[in-house]
Amino acid sequence: MLEKFYDVIVVGAGPAGTTAARFAAEQGVSVLVLEKDRDVGYPVRCGEAVSKDGIEPFIQPDQKWIASTINSFILISPDETEVKINFSRTGYILERRIFDYELGKLAAKAGATILTKAYVYDLLRENGQITGVKFEHNGEPKEVRGKIIIGADGVESRIGRFAGIKTHTKISDMECCVQFTVSNINVNPNACYFYFGTKFAPGGYLWIFPKGNDSANIGLGIGGDKAKYRSPISFMNSFFENKFPNIPKLTMISGGVPCSFTLEKIVKDNVMLVGDAARQVNPLSGGGITSGMIGGSIAGEVAGKAIKQNNLNLLHEYPKIWHQRVGKRHEIYYKIKNAIYNFSDETLNSIAHSAIKIPENERTLLSIFKIALYDKPSLIFEFAKIFFY
Ligand SMILES: Cc1cc2nc3c(=O)[nH]c(=O)nc-3n(C[C@H](O)[C@H](O)[C@H](O)COP(=O)(O)OP(=O)(O)OC[C@H]3O[C@@H](n4cnc5c(N)ncnc54)[C@H](O)[C@@H]3O)c2cc1C
């Protein structure tokens, strides 16, 4: 049965929300997670790629949610030169509907209560203080009180705005994505493919992530400023017509990925934001699963401590720890993203032509970067511009 009061209320049961709930509950405080959808983990709006190192601190890899194991990248330039990079670190393509569900189970095991079909539509305020949330459950309006509210409500987050946090993201930093899960496809089952350039995905990239059993996620993201002129779906359709004209498409999804800095404020009064809601996505790759889990774990742990010590000022530790562990690195990735996504097709081709000259067993992202600089010293100035101007 639902209580009238919880120490911590988490809005949203994505990876950031359930991880926050779990880390708070592990401190012995009462936690409620409210999720608007019927199921935790579904619908999936994701390419589902993660690194093994990224998820291992939170959950032991399990074949039931690993669709494929990745050990190489294939980078494809605008003139379709393919550069394969093998790596020793492992990546996974997930079955997120099972993975997210397992994260939910870990939060429940730690003591959190999870309620689905619970749509939060406002914060509850009493005497000028935020004291809980208002939500609709099975069509009925309800209220629940809590000391700390964690907004884990994804890219379209409203909790931050309700609390008066500026959540605005520049249109050019909002990657507009579309993705199909296809079957009957013949690609390397252990490689992720990335296509770059204006014909594939201007201001972003197009991906093929294999999902085993002749299936794959094929999608692309383009900068929001570019999407004004030509839609992501139109780029996707051209790709399919050229490469896989009759491929069976099993699902289609679309969504935004905020490839920006973390929001300036991720804590206000007793409200904390985590995951996409806080803009904790890696701005270079667009990956937000593991970084959201890191944000969630820090926020959950700090929230639990603040409750136990009856000191909400402790919540301000969360942004400090986040910036030290990840946020500062994301600021560098953001600058690199801006450099790479503004490379001309000619520059991308020239880098690829240099890279394929490196023997495959010596080819790494760093070696490609070095040879690209050697081959095209003007790149140094392009990077210098990004970092120093
Ligand atoms: C097309 C696409 C491809 C991507 N590919 C990758 C990838 O390959 N690898 C990667 O790491 N990342 C990828 N991402 C990004 C990744 O999906 C997100 O960064 C990640 O899901 C963020 O986790 P989260 O918990 O913050 O938010 P979400 O996973 O979005 O979860 C938010 C939850 O909050 C719920 N919610 C929202 N509003 C309310 C409300 N008012 N009341 C109650 N519940 C609410 C939602 O239903 C949802 O369950 C991709 C994104 C897209 C769109």
The ligand as an SDF file (V2000), in Angstrom:
LIG
                    3D

 53 58  0  0  0  0  0  0  0  0999 V2000
   17.2200    7.4370  -30.4860 C   0  0  0  0  0  0  0  0  0  0  0  0
   18.0510    7.4140  -29.2490 C   0  0  0  0  0  0  0  0  0  0  0  0
   19.1660    6.5900  -29.1850 C   0  0  0  0  0  0  0  0  0  0  0  0
   19.9490    6.5480  -28.0240 C   0  0  0  0  0  0  0  0  0  0  0  0
   21.0000    5.6900  -27.9760 N   0  0  0  0  0  0  0  0  0  0  0  0
   21.7310    5.5760  -26.8400 C   0  0  0  0  0  0  0  0  0  0  0  0
   22.7770    4.6090  -26.7430 C   0  0  0  0  0  0  0  0  0  0  0  0
   23.0270    3.8260  -27.6590 O   0  0  0  0  0  0  0  0  0  0  0  0
   23.4770    4.5520  -25.5840 N   0  0  0  0  0  0  0  0  0  0  0  0
   23.2150    5.3770  -24.5260 C   0  0  0  0  0  0  0  0  0  0  0  0
   23.9100    5.2890  -23.4900 O   0  0  0  0  0  0  0  0  0  0  0  0
   22.2270    6.3010  -24.6030 N   0  0  0  0  0  0  0  0  0  0  0  0
   21.4680    6.4130  -25.7100 C   0  0  0  0  0  0  0  0  0  0  0  0
   20.4460    7.3140  -25.7810 N   0  0  0  0  0  0  0  0  0  0  0  0
   20.1950    8.1750  -24.6220 C   0  0  0  0  0  0  0  0  0  0  0  0
   19.5480    7.3670  -23.4990 C   0  0  0  0  0  0  0  0  0  0  0  0
   18.3910    6.7200  -23.9710 O   0  0  0  0  0  0  0  0  0  0  0  0
   19.1850    8.3110  -22.3290 C   0  0  0  0  0  0  0  0  0  0  0  0
   20.2930    9.1440  -22.0510 O   0  0  0  0  0  0  0  0  0  0  0  0
   18.8140    7.5160  -21.0700 C   0  0  0  0  0  0  0  0  0  0  0  0
   17.6690    6.7350  -21.2700 O   0  0  0  0  0  0  0  0  0  0  0  0
   18.5660    8.5180  -19.9350 C   0  0  0  0  0  0  0  0  0  0  0  0
   18.0910    7.8580  -18.7890 O   0  0  0  0  0  0  0  0  0  0  0  0
   17.1240    8.6400  -17.8030 P   0  0  0  0  0  0  0  0  0  0  0  0
   16.8050    7.6860  -16.7080 O   0  0  0  0  0  0  0  0  0  0  0  0
   17.6830    9.9610  -17.4660 O   0  0  0  0  0  0  0  0  0  0  0  0
   15.8070    8.9590  -18.6540 O   0  0  0  0  0  0  0  0  0  0  0  0
   14.7920    7.9820  -19.3880 P   0  0  0  0  0  0  0  0  0  0  0  0
   15.4120    6.6780  -19.6960 O   0  0  0  0  0  0  0  0  0  0  0  0
   14.2260    8.7850  -20.5010 O   0  0  0  0  0  0  0  0  0  0  0  0
   13.6690    7.7400  -18.2950 O   0  0  0  0  0  0  0  0  0  0  0  0
   12.7940    8.7690  -17.8710 C   0  0  0  0  0  0  0  0  0  0  0  0
   11.5540    8.1090  -17.3040 C   0  0  0  0  0  0  0  0  0  0  0  0
   10.7320    9.0990  -16.7230 O   0  0  0  0  0  0  0  0  0  0  0  0
    9.3810    8.8150  -17.0440 C   0  0  0  0  0  0  0  0  0  0  0  0
    8.6290   10.0720  -16.9250 N   0  0  0  0  0  0  0  0  0  0  0  0
    8.7500   11.1890  -17.6930 C   0  0  0  0  0  0  0  0  0  0  0  0
    7.9080   12.1680  -17.2680 N   0  0  0  0  0  0  0  0  0  0  0  0
    7.2360   11.6360  -16.1950 C   0  0  0  0  0  0  0  0  0  0  0  0
    6.2070   12.1560  -15.3410 C   0  0  0  0  0  0  0  0  0  0  0  0
    5.7500   13.4020  -15.4910 N   0  0  0  0  0  0  0  0  0  0  0  0
    5.7320   11.3550  -14.3530 N   0  0  0  0  0  0  0  0  0  0  0  0
    6.2150   10.0860  -14.1850 C   0  0  0  0  0  0  0  0  0  0  0  0
    7.1670    9.5440  -14.9880 N   0  0  0  0  0  0  0  0  0  0  0  0
    7.6880   10.3110  -15.9690 C   0  0  0  0  0  0  0  0  0  0  0  0
    9.4430    8.2760  -18.4610 C   0  0  0  0  0  0  0  0  0  0  0  0
    8.2970    7.5050  -18.7810 O   0  0  0  0  0  0  0  0  0  0  0  0
   10.7170    7.4320  -18.3920 C   0  0  0  0  0  0  0  0  0  0  0  0
   10.4510    6.1000  -18.0060 O   0  0  0  0  0  0  0  0  0  0  0  0
   19.6220    7.3780  -26.9170 C   0  0  0  0  0  0  0  0  0  0  0  0
   18.5140    8.2180  -26.9750 C   0  0  0  0  0  0  0  0  0  0  0  0
   17.7290    8.2210  -28.1250 C   0  0  0  0  0  0  0  0  0  0  0  0
   16.5150    9.1190  -28.1690 C   0  0  0  0  0  0  0  0  0  0  0  0
  1  2  1  0
  2  3  1  0
  2 52  2  0
  3  4  2  0
  4  5  1  0
  4 50  1  0
  5  6  2  0
  6  7  1  0
  6 13  1  0
  7  8  2  0
  7  9  1  0
  9 10  1  0
 10 11  2  0
 10 12  1  0
 12 13  2  0
 13 14  1  0
 14 15  1  0
 14 50  1  0
 15 16  1  0
 16 17  1  0
 16 18  1  0
 18 19  1  0
 18 20  1  0
 20 21  1  0
 20 22  1  0
 22 23  1  0
 23 24  1  0
 24 25  2  0
 24 26  1  0
 24 27  1  0
 27 28  1  0
 28 29  2  0
 28 30  1  0
 28 31  1  0
 31 32  1  0
 32 33  1  0
 33 34  1  0
 33 48  1  0
 34 35  1  0
 35 36  1  0
 35 46  1  0
 36 37  1  0
 36 45  1  0
 37 38  2  0
 38 39  1  0
 39 40  1  0
 39 45  2  0
 40 41  1  0
 40 42  2  0
 42 43  1  0
 43 44  2  0
 44 45  1  0
 46 47  1  0
 46 48  1  0
 48 49  1  0
 50 51  2  0
 51 52  1  0
 52 53  1  0
M  END
$$$$
